[in-house]
Amino acid sequence: MEKWDEELIARLLPHNEDLRRYIADHRRYEEKLEKFSQRPYLTNEEEVEKKRIQKLKLAGRDKIESILIKHRQG
């Protein structure tokens, strides 16, 4: 993430409930994915769960980006 995005997030965070939730979710998904990456082998079910979390993380990142775009423009 670019420095100016981090600054914008820091400024918006206290006032934007959705952004706080998306950031918290994004961090939680990152932690879960990190745990998966530390394992030498994943079961089929774990692989499916990893893919699901990756998709949720990406969707959340898109929502964060859309909030940032709105605030950059106006």
FENMONOR-V264677 format. One line per field, one symbol per residue. ss: DSSP state (2 for helix, 1 for strand, 0 for the rest). phi: phi as a letter, one per 20 degrees, with the letter a starting at -180 (. if undefined). psi: psi as a letter, one per 40 degrees, with the letter a starting at -180 (. if undefined). Layout:
ss = ???
phi = ???
psi = ???
This chain:
ss = 00222222222220002222222222222222222220000002222222222222222222222222222220
phi = .fgffffffffegfdcgffgfffffgfffffffffffeefbdfgfffffffffffffffffffffffffgefec
psi = hidddddddddddeehddddddddddddddddddddeehdihidddddddddddddddddddddddddddddd.
